[in-house]
Amino acid sequence: MELKRTPINTGWHFKQSTSLNNGAASSFLPVAQFPTVAHIDLLHHGLIKDPYIDCNELETLWVNDANWTYRTSFPSPSTSSPRVALIFDGLDTIVSVFLNGKLILESKNMHLAHHVDVTDTIKKPEEEGENELELRFSNAPEWGRKEMKRIGYKGNGTDGNLKLFPLLKRHYLTHKTGGPERLFVRKAQYHWGWDWGPAVNTSGPWKDIWLETYSTRISEFLVRQQVSENLQHADLKITGVVDGEAKTILIKLVDPNGKTVLEESRPVSEKGAFEGTVSVEKDIQLWYPFLYGSSPLYTISATVAGQDVQTRKIGLRRLRLLQHELKGTPGTAFVFEINNIRVFGGGACWIPGDFMLPRMTRERYEDWLMAAKGGNQSMIRVWGGGIVESDHFYEICDREGILVWQDFLFACGDYPASPDFIAAVKEEDEGHIKRVGHHASLVIWAGNNEDYMLAERWGWEYDPEDQKGPWDKTQFPAREIYERVQPEICERLAGDVPYWRSSPYGGKTSNDLTIGDTHIWDVWHGKMSPYQDYKGYTSRFVSEFGFESAPDLRTLHKAITDPKERHWQSLTFDAHDKGPGHERRYPLYAGENFRFRLNPLKDFVYCTQFLQAEAMSYAYNHWRREFRGPGEENCSGILVWQLNDIWPGTSWALVDVDLHRKPSFYITQRALAPIVVGMERVVTSLPPYITMGYRAQKSALGIWAVNGRVEAQDAVLHLSAWDIESGKEVPLPADETKRSVRLKPNQSNELAKLEIPHAGQTVIAARLVDEEGAQLARWVSWPEPLKFVRFKQSLAVRVKVENSSAGDVVALSADAPVKGVVISVPIEEGEDAVFADNFVDLVPGEEIRIGVKGLAGRRLQTRWLCDWEGKGFQL
């Protein structure tokens, strides 16, 4: 008989099986949806307040510590079946499962799927009544504390928010998490709270449940690939397992155009195993990241005739992680090569899209990933404190040509390594690789997030010279997982996708700037270095760094319902900015750089977003400049922390929870464009001897461009200069205003050096255009610090909206240089429109045109730096 899967997604009820908070939900109530978790159902019935709003997090903490029971009934299959199974795609987390009163499963891992044979337990078709399915969940924090006591905690408290150290001695990681009991539970670690979200520790059937009937099924179907160096040949290695009787299995390969490339039978062994190699040798269609080419997908299937079929989508690409020596600089490269092209991995880190994960729909994944692609982000790092994402996530990344850096699920902690814990990890990680390992978008597995960095920062007993172990008696026993278990699993199952011990990792220390990847947190966290120091932290691959800012004003209004609390020093605002020390960081960084206002709240939003965007500008443009060509890939990737937000709060995100793109999003969009022009002011003289309080003079300008395309580009560089206060043009030598340049492919190109007239009050505008005059890139260089700059007192920014059948366009212009112009729909007119660009600098004589969606005839408002300093303003 043919395999049939029926969802068990109706008739579900839930109740609290403890008596916390006066026994809320003490009797069974219908669920809000399925799959689900307790928080979703309690919200649906009005039994808790939304933990994302105001300070409701505190009032809902009891839910984390309660136990929950879910149950439903379902009919047996109408006809007898040789085999009947229940499929649990994911259960969160400590659960006992009963069918018709019989225990059929105990699970202690949120990240596992379960296939449970219930042939002898399910009611026969002729028996009366339906089958009763009951899931009894115990709370994870209590269970974790018991496990911590049983196994033994090896750490010193630095991986949990234990407040063991005085504030000034704490590294930011101390604040990130809940207590160390989380380390002992195989559950999404962010559920204990992190420095960008509340503590919402969910429980329930978080993924689908199915009833499966079959006589024979394909229980495993793995496809791994190897593309030849000349890109003319691809081998697809196939392995699989059949559960039941089958002598042959039919393998079919269909190309992206729907044409069958191959169809042939393979034998199945007596033990149910099958394997083979499928070769593609003619008209091979290669898969590329979207900035480098198209991303076609082949379809490969395995079929047991009349029984079962399993299908995978495969993108054919030659993947390598190169770590060669570099010219004229110490260390080695860390560059991903796709189809013999050394690609620049520009993008962002991804945190889970919700604490209540069943609310993450395919549509929400589409919205987020298409926003990332719209921002020219060709790589997303899935962070290890969350989950190995939904199949939807990787399917969209495959289709859209977005590369995925995937962490294994360990983050900021001293994890145990007892034999039973290692066995659980092994089963979990094998399951991850088997589920998502075939995706073309996947380019690396990293063992964990920051655990080696913690070991170094907090002085765990850790000897990096000891590569033999055993380490079970040390303070860092999880090295057994990262250096033995995971490498073996990846070697066996991951195909051509490389394994990396940790993020960050490499060199003499985990954060070595010359080898491997780095997390750069001395800016914002750590030493609170100026963001202008990002250049000094240039490393081979920056896989994490960031700078905080507020979300959109609309989002803050949603988060903070009391108008009296809508200012940046309120208790409710603090509750929605989990970043430690944010009160000191905003005014310090702003005060170093520009004149700012942090009240009213709309000014706080603008100024913190301006600050974040300027920091991103320094980082992205300096680091991308260091992708200088073969043998000089001094920096091959930049992944900002973080792309997305999980709730209406203040964080490091480029895009807030309601998909409002911050100014920093547009900075990174322009910095990761296929062609970029950049400028850097360089020191020409130091302050006079023995004087203090004066800055070094930066009267010279270096100008470069990045050509991210695989072909050379001919272009013309136009330069103009403008006095900031008067708006008058500043003459430049004729030979400096226009020059033809040829940009080498797939690297940065140094273009020119320029002396800046009256540098302290002059902006330089650069435009790169092609030979037909179409603009390729644009940049405006300002004197620093901006707090010394005098803007035109009667400054006027003109906004004109043009309507056409092709869509609305906003045209911006000004009569003097303007810094950081942001356009938006006023909050009183509803949700904001979506702009193709924003946060732009204006100079006279130019009109900046920006496409917009969703304006619908509404008016626009503008903000820019120091717009509160109107005519007659006096300092």
N, C-alpha and C positions, 0 to 999 in steps of 0.2 A: 504493500500500500504506500501511497505517496505521503511524505512527511507533511504534517499540517500543524501550524502554530496558531493558537487562538489566544488573544490577549485576555488576561484576567484583570480588567480595569473598571469594573462596575460593581456596585453594591458594597463598597468598602465603608466601614465605620471605624472609629477610633475612640479610645478613652485613655485617661491617665490611670495608670495602675499603681501609682503612689498617691499620697494625699497632700501634696504641696499646694500652697496658695489656696487654702480652704477647699481643696479637692476639686478645682476647676476641671471640667470635662470628666467627672467621676463616673458618668455613665456613657454608653456608646452614642456617638453622634456621627452623622454622615460626613465624609471627607469633602474637602473643597474641590479636589481634583485628584487625578491619579496619573502618574506617580505623585508622591507627596512626602512631606515631613510635618512633624507636629506643629511647628511654628505657623506653617501655611494654614493648617486646619483651625488652629486657635484664632488666628486673625480672621478667618472666614466667619467664625461664630461670635466674634466680638469678645472673646475671652481674654485676649491680651491686646495691649496697644502696639502699634507698629514700632518695633525696636529701631527702625531707621529714622524716626522722627523725634525731635526734642531730646529729652533725656530718658526716653522710654526704655532704653537698653537696660537701665538699672531695675526697672519694674518687671522685666521679662527674664531676668537671669535665672529665676526658679525653673523655667522650662528646661534649661540645660541639665538640671539635676533631677528631673523627673523621669520615670519609666513610662513607656507608652505601649499600648496594645492595639494592633490593627487586625481586623478580621473581615472576611467576606465568605460567601458561598457561591458555588458554581456547579453547573450540571456536569455529569460525566459525559464523555464522548457517546454519541448516539449509537455507535456500533463498536463492537469489541476491536481492540487494537493489540497487536503483539507487544508493543512497548508504549508506555505512557510516562511522561516526565514533566516535572515543573522546572521552568527556567526562571531564575532570579538574576536579572541583569545587574542589580546592585542593592544592597541592604545596608542601611546606615544606623548602627554599626554593630553593636553587641546584641545579638538576636538569637532566639530559639524559635524554630518554625514547626508548627503542628498541623498535620492534615488528618482530619477526622479523629482528633485526639491523640494521634501518634506523633512522637518527635521524629521529624525527618531530616532536620538540618540544624546545626549550630554554627554560627559564623561570627567572627570577631574582626572582620576586615571589610571596610566600606568599599574597597577598590576591587574586590573579587566578584566575578560572576559565578553562578552555581547551576549545574545541571543535575537534578535529583530524580532518579528513577522511582516512580510511585506506582508502578504497574500493579504491585500487590497491595497497595494501600488505598488507592482510589476506588470508589464504589463502581461496581459493574453496572452496565446499562440497565439491567433488569432490577437492580436494587432500588428501593424507594428513597426519596429524599436527595438533597444536593450534598455536595462535599463541602465541609467546613475547613477553611484555611485560616490559621491564626498565627500572627507574627508578634512575639513578645520581646520588646526592646528594653534593654537596661541602659541606664545613662552611662555615657562614655567617661566622664570625669571620675566618677566613683570607681569604675572598673580599672581605669588607668592608675589610680592611686594604689589599688590592691596589687596590680601587676608591678608597679615600681617597687613596692615593698617585697614582692616575691622574687623578682629578678635581681634587684639591687641597682641603685642609681650610682653611676660612676663619676658624674660631673661635680662641679663646684657651684652650681646655682646660676651660672652666667647664661644659661640658655632658657631661663624662665624669668618672669617679672617678679623676682623674689625680694628685690630691694635690699640686696646684701651689701651694696656699696654706696658710699656717699654720692650725691648727684653729680658732682663735678668729675668724679672718677669713672662714671658709667659710660661705657660705649653705647652707641645707639641701639645695638642689638639687644642689650639688657631689657629694653622696654618693649621689644617687638611682640612678645608672646605671653601666653598664660603660663601656668606652672609647669614643671617638668613632667607631670603625669602624661601630658600629650605625647611625649616621646615613646611611650609604651603602647600606644593605641594606633593601629593602622587605619587612620581616619584623616581626612583633610585637616592639615595642621592649622590652617587659618581659622577654623571653627572655634579655636580658643581665643580669638581676638588677635589683631595685629595692629601695627601703627598706622593703618589706613582704614580701619573698620572696627565695628563693635564685636563683642563676644556673643555670637549666635551659634550655639553648639547643637546642631540639628539631630533629629532621630526619626527614622521611618523608612518606608520602602521608596527610596529616592530614584530608582530606575524601574523599568517595566518588568512585569511578571507575565509568563506565558504558560499555557498548557500545550504540550507537544505530544503528538501521536505519530508513531512511525514503526516500520519494521527494520529499515536500514537508514542510516543518516551519515552525512559527512561531518565528523566531529572536529576535524581540523583541516584547514586548507591554507598553506603558507606559500607565498610567492615572493622570491627575492631575485634581484636582477644584477647583471654585470654587463656593462656596455664597453665595447672595445675602445682602445685608445684612439683609433682612427674614426670612431663614431659611426662606423658602417655596419656594425653587427651588435646584436643584443641577445644575451642568453637569459632566459627566465627559468630559474630553478624552482621546481615545484615539489613540495612534500605535503603529505596529508595522511589522515587516518579515517577509515570507515568503521562505523559502529554498526555491526550487523553483517549480513551476507552480501557479498558482491565480488565478482571475479574480475570485472574491468571497470574502469572509470573513463569517461569521455572528457578530454580536455579541448577547449575551444578558445581561440584567440581572435578578437575582432578589433580592427584598427579604428582610429578616431573618426573615420568617415563611414563606419558601419560595414566595412568589407571584411569578410572572414579571411583571416590570414592562414589559419591552421585549424584542423579538426581531426583529432586522432585519439585512439583508445590506449590506455595504459593499464597494465595488470595490477591487481590488488593482491598482496601477499596473504598467506594464511592468517597472519596476525592483523590483517586489516590495513596495512600500510601501503602507500603508493608514492612514487616519486618519478622524476624525470626532468628533462630540460627541453624547453621550447625556444627555438631560435628565430630571431627576426633578422633577415639579411637583405631585404629588398625594400627600397623606399621607406626607410626607417624615419619615423616622425619623432623628434626629440622634444623633451619637456624642458622648458627654461623658466627661471624666475621672470616675473612680468616685465621688469625693466630691461631684460636682455633678450626677450623673444616670446613666443607663444607657448602655451602649456597644454598640448593635446594629450588625451588619455585613451589608452587601450583598455579593452574589457576582456578579462580572462575568466573562464568558468570551468568548474569541475562538476560532472553530472553522473549520478548513478541512475540509469534509465528507469523512469517510473517511480523513483524513490525520493531523490533529493538533488538539489543543485545549489552550489555556492559560487558567488561571483565577487570579483575584485576589480577595482579600477586601478590601472597602473600607468604612471608616467615614466617613460624611458629616459634616463639621464645618467651620465657618468659623473659620479660624486667622489671627490677626494678632499681630505683636510690636509693642506700643505703646511709643513713646518720647516722650511729650508732656511739656511743662513741668509742674512741680509747684507747689503753693501754698505760699508761705512758706519754701521751701528751695531751694538752688541745684541746678542740673543737670536731668536728665530721668528719667522713669520707665523701667523695663525690665520690662514686664509682658506675659505671654502672655494673649491673649483667645481664648476658645473659645466659639463661638456667642454672641457679644456679651457674654459673662461674663468679667470680668477675674479670672483664676484665680490663686490663690496656689500657686506651684510648690514644695511642700514634699517633701523626699525625701532621696536619697543618691546618691553616685557609685558606679559599678560598675567593678570591675576584673575581668579574665578569671577564670572560675571554677576554672581549673586551668592549670598550666604544660603539662601533657600534654593538649592540647585535645580529642583524640578521646575522652577519658573523659567529656566533658560530654554527658550524655544529655538528652533532652527532660524526663525526670523530674527531673533535677537543676535544670534551669532552672525548672520548675514549683515546686519546693520553695523556691527562692530568691525568685522573684518573688511567690509567694503569701505568703511571710514578709514581704516589703516591703509588700505591700498590707495584710496584717494589722497592720502598724505605721503605717497611715494615710499611707504614702509614695506620693504621687500623681505623682511625677516621679523618673525615674532618669537620671543622666548617664552615658553610656557613654564612658569616658575614652580619650583619644587614644593612650595607650601600649600599647593592647591590640589588639583587632580590631573591625571592624564585625561585630556578633554574628551568631550562628546565626539562620536564619529562625525557629526555634522561639522565640527570645527576643522578637522583634517580634510574632509571632503571639499569644503569650501576653499581651503588653502591650496589643495591640489588643483582645483578648477581655475583659481585666480592666479596661480603662480607665486604664492607667498611661501617662503621658506620657514620651517619650524625648527627652532632649537628646543628640545624637550629635556627638562630636568626629571630625574627620578624623584619620588615623593618623600624627600627629607629636606628639612629647612631649619637652619639656625639652631642646631641642637646636638647634644651629646647622646646619641641614640644607643640603646643596648645592643648586645650581640650574643645573647644566649642562644643555644642550639634551636630552641623552639621559635624564637623570634626570627632567626636567620631562615629557618624553614618557611615561615610565613612570608617573609620578604621575597624569597626565591619564587614561591608560587605566584605572588602578586606581580613581580617584575616580568616573569615569563608571560603572564596573562596580558600585561600591557603591550609587550613587544609583539605577541601573536595577534593582538587586536588591531594595532595601528602601524605595525612595522613595515607594511607594504606601501605606505603612502609616499609618493614622490616628493612631497613637500618636506618630509622629515629628513634632517641633515645631521643631527647629532643627538646622542643620549649623554647627559651629564649626571654624574652620580648623586649629586645633592646640591643644595644652595648654601654656601658659606660655612659649612661645617669645619673645613680645614682652616679657614680664616678665624673662626672662633677659637679653635685650638691654639692658634698662635697668639691671638689677642689676649686670651684669658689664662694662658700658661698651663693648659692641660698637659699631662704627661704624654708628650708626643715627640718622638724622635724620627724625623723624616729620613734619616740615614738608614734606619732599620726597615728594610723592605721584605723581611722574612717573617716577622712575628714569632710566636703568637702575640696578639694584642689584647686578649680577653681580660688580662689582669691590669691593664693600663687604664688611664682616664679617657682613652679614645678607642674603645673596643670596636666601634663601627667601621674602623678601617678594614675589618674582615669583610664587610659588605661592599665597601667602595673599591677595594683593591683585589678581592678574590671572587666574591659571588657575582657581582654585576658584570665584571669583565668577561667571566666565563659564559654567562647567559648571553651577552651581546655577541661574543665570538660564535656562539652556537646558533643564535636565532636572528640577529639583527642584519645579516647580509652586509651590504656595503656601507651601512650607516655607522660611523665611528663612535667609540665610547671615550668619554673624558671624565676623569675622576671626580671633579667637582666644578662648581662655578662660584668663585674664581679658583683657578689652579694653574701652577706652572712655575718653574724657576726655583730660586733659593727659598722664596716664600710664596704663599698662595697668591699673593697680589703683586708678583714681580712684573714690572712694566715691560720687560724685555722678552718674556716667554709666556705663552698661553693667553688666557683671558683675565680681565681684571674687573673689580667693582670699585668705582672711584667715589668714595664718600668722605674724603677730607674736605670737599666743598659741601656745604649745608650741614652735614654731620661732622663728627671727628674734630679736626682742628678748626673747622669753619673758615677754611681758606677762602680768599676772594675767588669769585668765579672766573676772574681773569687768569687764574692759575691753572685752569683746565689744560692749557697748552703744555704746562710742565708735567702733566699726568698722562701725556700721550703714551699709549700702550698698544700692544699688537692687536688686541680685540677688546673693546670696552663693552662688556656684556651687562653692565648695570651702573647707572649713575642717575642723579636726579636733583630736582629743585622743587620745593613746594609752591603751591599757589591756591587761591580760593577758586571755587567753581563759579558758574554763572550766578548772577544775583537771583534769578528765578529759582535755581536749585537751592540756594541758601534760604530763600523765603519758604520753600517747601519743607526744608529741614527744621527751621526755627519758626514756630507758629505764633509765638508771642512777639508782637512788634517791639516791645521794650527790650527784648533780648537780641535784637538784630544789630549788634555791633561786635567788633572783633575782640572785645575784652569781656564779653558776657560768659556766664557759666555754660549756657547752651552752646555757644560757639566753641568754647573749649572742648566740650564733649564731642564735637564734630570735627575736631582737628586733633587726631591721636598722635601726631608727630611730636616727639619730646622736644621741649625747648623752643617751640615755634614762636613764643612770645618775644624771645630775645633775637631770634634769627631774622624775622622780617625787618624790624627797624635797623638792625645792624647792617644788613646787606643793602637795604634801600638807602640808608644814610651815607654809605660809602659811595653811592653811585648817582643818585638823582634826588631832586626835591620831591617830596612825597606827602601824601595825606592818607591816613588810615581810618579816618572817620569823615563823613558818614560811610555806611557799609559799601555803597556803590564805589566810593573812592578806594576803599580797601581792596575790593575785587579788582579794579583796574590796576592799582599799583602793584599788588602781588603778582598778578598775571603778567604785567610788564616786566617785573623782576625775573620771573621764571623764563619768559621768552628771551630776554637778553642773555641769561645764563646759557640757555640752549643754543643761542646764536654763536656764542664763543665756542662751546664744546663741539657742536656738529661741524662748523666750518673749519676750525683748526684741525680737527681730527680727520675730516675727510680730505683735507689738503695733503695729509701724510700717506695717502694711497697713491704713491708716486710712480708706479709701474713695476715691471718684473724685477724681482730682487730688491725692491725698495718699498714693499708693502709694510711700511712702518706702523700703520693702523689700517686694519682690514674690516672693521665693523664697529658700529655704535648702536647699542640697544638701550634706550632711555628707560629708566624706571619712572613711570609706567605708562602704558597706553590708556588704560581704562580705570574707572572708578566703580566701586561696588555699592555705594550708598551716597546720599547727598551730604558730602563732607568735603573738607579741605585736605588735599593730598598732593602727591607728586604727579598725578595723572595729567596727560595732555588733553584728554577729553573727559568731561564730567559724566556722572551716571546717567544723565538725560541726553547724552550725545551732543552736548554743547561743546564745540571745539574752542579750546582756549587759544590765545595768541601763540603760545609755544607750539601748538599743532601746526600753525601756518609757517612758523620759523623752520620746523623740521621738514615740512612739505617742500619748501623752497631749497633747503640745504641738501635734500636727497633727490632733487630733480635730476633728470638725465644730464643736463648741462647747468653748471653753477659758476658764477663769478664771485670772487671773494676779495676782501681787502683787509690789511692789517697795518695799523699805525705802529711804527717802530721808534725806539728811543734814539734821539739825535744828540741830546746833551743832558747832563745831570745838573741838579741845583748847584748854586755857588757854594764853594767850600765853607764849612762851619755854619751854614744856614740850616734852619729847620722849618718844616711846615710848607715846603714848596715841592712841587712834583717835577719829575723828569720831563723834559720836553720831547714830544713825539711829533716831529715835523716832516717825517718821511713816511711814504706809503708803499707797501708791497702789494702787488696785484697779481692774482692767479685765477685760474679757471679749472674746473673739473669737467672732463668729458667722460661720462659714464657709458657712452655708446661704444659699440665694438668696431665702429669705423671712425676714421679721422674726420674732423669737422673744420671747415674753413669759416672764419667769422671775422667781424669787425668790432673792435673795442672802441666805444665812445666814452669819453670822460668829460665831466663838467664840474665846476666848483661854484659854491654859493655862500654868500655871507648870511649867517643864521639870523642875525638881528634885523638887517635891512631887507633881506630878500634879493639883494642885487647880485648879479653874476660876478664872480671873481675870475679875472683873466688867467688862463693857463697858456704856456707856450704852444704854438700852433702844432708842433710835432707831437704834443702829448694828448691832444683832444681826440685824435682818431688814428687808429693803426689797424692794419690787417694782421690776423694771427691764424695759425694753424694748430688746432688742438689735437694732440695725439690721443688715440682711443684708450678708453678704460683706465684712465689715470688723471692725476692732476698735472697742470701745466703752469709754470711760472711765466707771467706775461710782461710785467713792467715794474719799474720803481719810479716814484714821483716825489718831488719836494712840494709840500703843501704850503701855499701862501697863507700867512696869518692863521696858522694851524688851529689855534685855540678857539676860533670863531668861524671856521670854514668847514662845510661838508663837501665831500667829493662823491659825485654820483657816477656810477659805472653801468654801462649797458653793453651787452653782447648781442649782436644781431647777425643773422645769416646774410648771405650775399644778396638775397632779395629784400633785405631790410626787416624781416620778421624778427621780433625780439626772442632771444634764447634765454637770457638771464639778466638779472638786475641786482644792484647792491648800492647802498648808501653808507658811506663811512662818516662817523661823527667823532668830534673830539671827546676826550674823556678826562675826568668824570663828567657826566652830563649835568651834575649839580652846579657846575661852574658856567654852564652855557646860558646866554641871554637870548630868549626867543623874542620874536617880533610882538610888540604889545597889541597891535591891531590885527593880529593874525586871523585870516579867514580861510576856512576849509570849505570848498564848494562841493556839494553832492548833487548829482543829477541822475535820475533813474530813466532809463530808456526801455520801452516795452516793444517787444516784437514777437512774432510767432515762434522764434527760436528760443525765447525766454528772456527774462529781465536781465539787464546789465546796469550796474552802478558805476558811474564815472566820478572819480575823485580828482581834485586839483587844489592847489594852494598858491598864495602869492609870496610865500617864504618857506624855507625848510621847516617841516613838521615831523616830529618823531612819534612813531607808534600810533597811527590812526586806526581806531577800531570802529567799525560800523555795526549797528544792530537795530532791531526793532525795539521800541520802548517797551518796558515790562508791562505797562498798563494796556498794551495792545495785544497781549497774548504771547504765545510761543514765538521764539525767534525764528527767523529765516535761516537757511543754510547757504553760506557764502563759499564760493570757489577759492577765495583768498581773503585775507584780512590782516590786520596789524601791519600796515604798510607805512613806510616813510615817504613823504612827498617832498619834491623840490619844484620850484617854478619852471614853467615851460613844458611840464609833462602832465599827461592825463592817465591815471591808472584806471583800467576798466576791469570790473569784477563781476562774474556771473553770479546770479542769486536764484535760489529756488524757494518757493513758499512765501514770497513777499505779499502777494495778493493785494496789491494796491495800498498797503499800509505805509506809513511814513517811517523814515529812518532817523536815527540819532548817531552822532559821532563823539568819540573821546580821543584825546591825544595827550601826550605828556605835558603836564603843567597847564592844562586848559583852564584850571581854576585861577590862573594868574591873568586876569583880564586886564583891560586897558587901565593904566594908572597904577598897576600893582607895585607895591613897594615891599622889598625884603626887610 
